[in-house]
Amino acid sequence: MSDKIYLYDTTLRDGAQGEGISFSLYDKLQITERLDEIGIDFIEGGYPLSNDKDAEYFQKVAQSPPQYAQISAFGMTRRRGMTAEEDPGMRALVDSQAPICTVVGKTWDFHVREVLRVSLEENLAMVADSVRFLRDVGRCVMYDAEHFFDGYQANPDYALETLRRAAEAGAEWIILCDTNGGSMPDTIAALTKKAREAVAPWDVRIGIHCHNDCDLAVANSIAAVQAGAEQVQGTINGFGERCGNADLISIAGVLGVKLDYEVLAEGGLRRLTELSRFVYETANMNFRNSQPFVGSSAFAHKGGMHVHAVNRVSSSYEHMNPEEVGNERRILVSELSGRSNIMALTARYNLQNNRPLMDRVLTRVVQLENEGYQFESAVASFDLLVRRCAGIFHPHFERIKYHVEVEVDPEGQLVTEATVKLNVKGETRHEVAEGDGPVNALDAALRKALLPTYPQLADMRLVDYKVRVVNSEAGTAARIRVFIESRDGSDTWGTIGVSENIIEASWMALADAIEYKLYKDQATDLSAEPAVGVRSAS
């Protein structure tokens, strides 16, 4: 065993099966880039046979491969009654161009008989044929042994034979799956050792894939590692079907910080909090404050002897330094929430030598975060904020007023109309436009007013729009956070607006998106270099 444990992320496939989670193609590409940046070893992009979005993902990522991670395509063993060469799922894996193919097969004899409805021997042939076919066309094959732990307890000889057939056919990795999430850590450890012994004659490595139905997915994954597994599969923030998957954030924290394994690229552990929150924002989900390692409450202390002790010796009530995973210590009464993330964001602007400006930026961001802003996924709005604090923000247009009206026409159809009145370089522009909704109508009216002066806005489009209630306890008077993702021919960027009025919050995010586009095209920022915080569309 080496000190390296490989992390395999399946957020884009298994995580997307969680209730209420849906990633766009752009979301998937951005998450891939973030995972690659911190040093995740394997990224499972999806199931190329299942939908056009997943198939297109593999085409896009092949054009601009990750620098560190390897991309995996997910599929199933060949269907009964046909060869692997004939099977459309096998062909889709090959056509994906992914260098790694992860193939799931049945290990539990109950599933073979009652779900696949084939003989036990035919299932073994399906496993071997699928692995061999993919190896013969030059792919690295990871075999996911579905329901291994339940299957072993029902029929140990058969469960182990499925692993042997995959290993003999050329699988480089065999992944033991606790698919129902009902196993205990001692069982996971014991059967991981049994699996290693069963495939010892072949050059194959063992991994673990746990679901969280007993809230033990992380513990089970660690137990497997301590029993000899060298790869852990999971999802960021534990997203997934039912109760979710093993949380790779906690896995990386435990293995990398507590057990001193090599798990991520240099500096990757310090970006775990940033990554976790980015994926929450991308999925349009609220952060889990109590999430270990990265939650905003993970290192929070409130009153009494705890605060007194932590102020003297931080380790008195903390198991580790929060900065090791990019988090921060919070004394709740001092309102220091979000400060380490703010520092991380401002670091890219090289403001270390301009202390007064950095202080202004930090003060303003703290104020805005208290109002409900969140800049992890809205780096374009943050870019504009820094410009404002530096006194170098010069608006390309100024709002005089706007009006949005929604009415029902005689045929019962909704009609939305927006009117905007702007000052554009000293000239008043007054335009009206209809749209499919208030935001679409506002966007159309804005473009109508600005395009004569800024024709480059023609290649900019809105690709995502998310709404979040910030303080739900206020009911219908709650503040609304609107996140908008925009795109042009080369880049994608995010902007944010917060207001009690959803239209006003949308206007803020729209206006920032346009301002950022215009500044970006001018290719100037604080250091007179191309604007930072924007990600390549490829």
PAROMI-574821 format. One record per residue (C-alpha): residue in one letter; x, y, z. Coordinates in steps of 0.1 Angstrom, whole numbers. Each point is the difference from the previous one (the first is absolute). Layout:
<rs>
lodren|X|Y|Z
a|X|Y|Z
...
</rs>
This chain:
<rs>
lodren|X|Y|Z
m|0|0|0
s|12|35|-8
d|-7|32|19
k|-20|13|-30
i|-38|-5|0
y|-17|8|-32
l|-32|21|1
y|-27|-7|-26
d|-27|26|-3
t|-35|-10|-13
t|-18|32|8
l|-9|6|-36
r|-17|-34|-3
d|-8|-16|33
g|-3|33|18
a|-24|14|-27
q|-24|-29|9
g|-7|18|33
e|-35|15|4
g|-1|36|-12
i|34|-1|-17
s|4|7|-37
f|32|12|-16
s|1|17|-34
l|28|-8|-24
y|17|33|11
d|-3|-10|36
k|16|-34|-7
l|29|16|-18
q|6|26|27
i|-1|-26|28
t|24|-21|-20
e|24|29|-2
r|-2|6|38
l|5|-37|8
d|30|-1|-23
e|15|31|16
i|1|-16|35
g|14|-33|-12
i|-29|-25|-1
d|14|-30|-18
f|-30|-13|-19
i|-31|19|-11
e|-30|-20|-12
g|-18|21|-25
g|-32|-19|-5
y|-17|-28|-19
p|5|8|-37
l|-29|-23|-11
s|-26|15|23
n|-4|36|-14
d|14|25|-25
k|14|22|27
d|23|-26|13
a|11|-10|-35
e|8|37|-8
y|19|3|33
f|25|-26|-11
q|4|17|-34
k|6|34|17
v|24|-13|26
a|20|-20|-26
q|7|34|-18
s|15|14|32
p|11|-29|23
p|7|6|37
q|35|7|10
y|1|-24|29
a|-31|-22|1
q|-10|-28|-23
i|-35|-1|-13
s|-21|-32|3
a|-32|-9|-18
f|-25|-22|18
g|-19|-29|-14
m|-14|-35|6
t|11|-35|-10
r|-12|-12|-34
r|-36|-10|-3
r|-10|-36|0
g|-3|-17|-34
m|25|21|-19
t|37|5|-2
a|19|29|15
e|8|12|-35
e|-37|2|-8
d|-11|16|33
p|-10|37|-4
g|12|8|35
m|34|-14|-7
r|2|20|-32
a|-10|32|18
l|28|-5|24
v|25|-4|-28
d|-14|30|-19
s|2|22|31
q|38|1|-5
a|4|-2|38
p|33|-17|9
i|-16|-18|29
c|-32|-20|-1
t|-18|-9|32
v|-23|-30|-5
v|-25|-11|26
g|-9|-37|2
k|-21|-22|23
t|17|-17|29
w|-31|-11|20
d|-15|-32|-12
f|-35|12|10
h|4|30|-24
v|13|-23|-28
r|-31|-23|2
e|-27|25|9
v|11|33|-17
l|21|-11|-30
r|-19|-33|-2
v|30|-18|-14
s|19|-31|12
l|29|5|24
e|25|-12|-27
e|-14|24|-26
n|5|29|24
l|36|-11|5
a|4|0|-38
m|-15|35|-3
v|25|13|25
a|30|-16|-16
d|-11|9|-36
s|-6|36|8
v|33|5|18
r|20|-18|-27
f|-16|19|-28
l|9|34|15
r|35|-11|8
d|5|-13|-35
v|-9|35|-14
g|26|16|23
r|-21|13|29
c|8|-2|37
v|-28|-19|16
m|-14|5|35
y|-25|-28|9
d|-26|12|25
a|-12|-31|19
e|-35|10|8
h|-15|-12|33
f|33|-18|8
f|-5|0|38
d|-36|-12|-1
g|9|-25|-27
y|29|-14|19
q|-22|-6|31
a|-26|-18|-22
n|24|-21|-21
p|37|7|7
d|14|-24|-26
y|-20|16|-28
a|7|36|11
l|37|-7|0
e|-1|-18|-34
t|-15|31|-16
l|31|19|12
r|23|-27|-13
r|-16|1|-35
a|4|37|-2
a|36|-2|11
e|8|-28|-24
a|-15|20|-29
g|23|29|7
a|-17|24|24
e|26|23|16
w|-22|10|29
i|-28|-19|17
i|-23|22|20
l|-19|-15|29
c|-34|16|2
d|-22|2|31
t|-29|9|-23
n|-28|-1|25
g|20|18|27
g|-8|-25|27
s|33|-15|9
m|20|6|32
p|37|11|1
d|12|-33|14
t|-17|-19|-28
i|14|24|-26
a|35|-5|14
a|-2|-38|2
l|-15|-5|-35
t|25|25|-16
k|27|-23|13
k|-18|-30|-15
a|-3|17|-33
r|37|9|-1
e|9|-36|7
a|-24|-13|-28
v|17|22|-27
a|35|-3|13
p|12|-20|-30
w|-8|29|-24
d|15|34|-3
v|-31|18|12
r|-7|26|27
i|-30|3|23
g|-22|31|6
i|-31|7|20
h|-34|16|-9
c|-23|6|30
h|-35|14|3
n|-12|18|31
d|-32|-16|10
c|12|-8|35
d|20|33|2
l|32|-21|-1
a|12|6|-36
v|31|19|11
a|8|-24|29
n|-5|-30|-23
s|23|15|-26
i|27|7|26
a|-4|-36|13
a|6|-13|-36
v|31|21|-4
q|14|-13|32
a|-7|-35|-12
g|19|6|-33
a|-22|19|-24
e|20|25|-20
q|-29|20|-16
v|-30|17|15
q|-30|9|-21
g|-25|27|11
t|-15|34|-7
i|6|35|11
n|-22|8|31
g|-13|-36|-1
f|-26|8|-27
g|-18|-31|-14
e|-31|-22|-1
r|-19|-7|32
c|23|10|29
g|29|8|-23
n|35|-13|-6
a|32|2|20
d|10|36|3
l|33|5|-17
i|5|32|19
s|1|-19|33
i|19|-29|-16
a|27|24|-11
g|1|17|34
v|3|-32|19
l|25|-17|-23
g|20|30|-8
v|1|19|33
k|-7|-26|27
l|17|-30|-15
d|26|17|-21
y|-6|-18|-32
e|7|17|-33
v|-34|7|-15
l|0|33|-20
a|24|22|-19
e|22|24|20
g|-22|26|16
g|-32|-19|-8
l|-10|-6|35
r|0|37|7
r|-26|4|-27
l|-25|-25|13
t|-23|27|15
e|0|20|-32
l|-7|-31|-21
s|-29|-11|23
r|-17|34|-1
f|5|3|-38
v|-18|-33|-6
y|-28|10|24
e|-5|32|-19
t|1|-17|-33
a|-26|-25|11
n|-21|29|14
m|0|-16|35
n|5|15|34
f|33|-6|18
r|-1|-25|28
n|13|20|29
s|9|-29|21
q|18|-19|-28
p|34|-13|14
f|31|18|-11
v|-16|26|-23
g|-33|10|16
s|-2|35|13
s|-7|-14|35
a|28|-26|-1
f|24|23|19
a|-26|24|16
h|0|7|37
k|-27|18|20
g|5|14|35
g|11|-14|33
m|31|-20|7
h|3|-12|-36
v|8|35|-14
h|23|7|30
a|19|-32|-6
v|2|3|-37
n|13|36|3
r|29|-14|21
v|7|-33|-18
s|-20|-7|-31
s|6|-38|2
s|-19|-1|33
y|-33|-2|-19
e|11|-7|-36
h|13|-33|-14
m|21|18|-27
n|9|34|-14
p|-30|11|-22
e|24|16|-25
e|12|-34|-10
v|-32|-5|-19
g|-6|36|-9
n|-25|7|28
e|1|24|29
r|-5|3|37
r|-30|20|9
i|-9|17|33
l|-36|5|-7
v|-4|33|19
s|28|16|-20
e|-16|-4|-34
l|31|-13|-17
s|-20|-24|-23
g|15|-5|-35
r|33|19|6
s|23|-28|-12
n|-19|-4|-32
i|1|38|-5
m|37|-1|4
a|3|-28|-25
l|-20|20|-25
t|20|32|4
a|33|-19|-2
r|-4|-4|-38
y|1|38|-3
n|35|3|16
l|-12|27|24
q|25|-10|27
n|19|33|-5
n|-31|22|0
r|-12|-6|36
p|-25|29|1
l|-17|-14|-32
m|0|-35|13
d|-16|12|32
r|-27|18|-19
v|-7|-31|-21
l|-2|-22|31
t|-23|24|18
r|-23|2|-30
v|-1|-37|-6
v|-8|-7|37
q|-29|25|-2
l|-14|-16|-32
e|4|-35|13
n|-20|10|31
e|-27|12|-24
g|-1|-34|-18
y|26|3|-27
q|22|-30|-8
f|29|6|-24
e|15|-35|-4
s|-19|-5|-33
a|-4|36|-9
v|36|11|-6
a|-11|25|-27
s|-20|19|26
f|30|-2|23
d|23|14|-27
l|-23|30|-3
l|-2|4|38
v|38|3|1
r|0|26|-28
r|-26|20|20
c|21|-1|31
a|31|10|-19
g|-19|29|-15
i|6|-11|-36
f|-35|-12|-8
h|-15|22|-27
p|-35|-13|-10
h|-7|-4|-36
f|-36|9|6
e|-21|14|28
r|-36|-10|8
i|-25|28|1
k|-30|-23|5
y|-15|-32|-11
h|-35|-14|0
v|-13|-36|-4
e|-36|-9|-6
v|-17|-34|-3
e|-35|-2|-13
v|-24|-26|-15
d|-11|6|-36
p|-36|-7|-12
e|11|-35|-10
g|11|-7|36
q|37|1|-8
l|25|17|23
v|18|29|-16
t|31|15|17
e|14|34|-10
a|30|19|13
t|8|36|-5
v|35|14|8
k|13|35|1
l|38|3|0
n|27|26|-2
v|25|-13|-25
k|31|22|-5
g|-21|31|7
e|-28|-10|-23
t|-35|-11|13
r|-12|-33|-13
h|-36|-10|5
e|-9|-35|-12
v|-28|-26|4
a|1|-38|-6
e|-21|-30|6
g|13|-33|14
d|-10|-34|13
g|2|13|35
p|11|31|20
v|38|-8|-2
n|-1|-9|-37
a|-19|32|-8
l|24|21|21
d|30|-16|-18
a|-16|7|-34
a|-7|36|8
l|35|5|14
r|16|-14|-31
k|-23|21|-22
a|12|31|17
l|37|-9|2
l|8|-18|-33
p|3|32|-21
t|29|11|22
y|13|-34|10
p|-5|-24|-29
q|22|-26|16
l|-29|-9|23
a|-16|-18|-29
d|22|-31|7
m|-9|-1|37
r|-28|-21|13
l|-15|-11|33
v|5|-38|5
d|-12|-5|36
y|-22|17|26
k|-3|-11|36
v|-21|15|28
r|5|-7|37
v|-18|14|31
v|26|14|23
n|-20|4|33
s|-29|-23|-3
e|-12|9|35
a|-12|33|-14
g|-26|-16|-21
t|-12|20|-30
a|22|29|11
a|32|-21|-2
r|30|11|-20
i|5|-18|-33
r|34|-9|-14
v|2|-3|-38
f|29|-16|-18
i|5|4|-37
e|24|-18|-22
s|9|17|-33
r|21|-11|-30
d|15|13|-31
g|21|-16|-27
s|30|-6|23
d|-10|3|36
t|-26|-7|27
w|-5|21|31
g|-23|4|30
t|-17|30|16
i|-22|5|30
g|-27|23|13
v|-18|1|34
s|-32|19|8
e|-34|-5|17
n|-13|5|-36
i|8|-28|-24
i|-2|23|-30
e|25|24|16
a|23|-29|9
s|-2|-12|-36
w|8|35|-13
m|31|2|22
a|13|-33|-13
l|-9|8|-36
a|17|35|2
d|31|-16|15
a|1|-26|-27
i|0|27|-27
e|25|22|17
y|24|-29|5
k|-4|-9|-37
l|9|35|-10
y|30|2|24
k|12|-34|-10
d|0|9|-37
q|21|30|9
a|25|-24|15
t|9|23|29
d|-1|-5|37
l|19|11|31
s|33|-12|-15
a|-8|9|-36
e|-1|-37|-9
p|-29|-21|-12
a|-28|-1|25
v|1|-28|26
g|-28|-21|14
v|-13|-11|-34
r|2|-35|-12
s|6|-12|-35
a|-32|-13|-17
s|19|-30|-13
</rs>
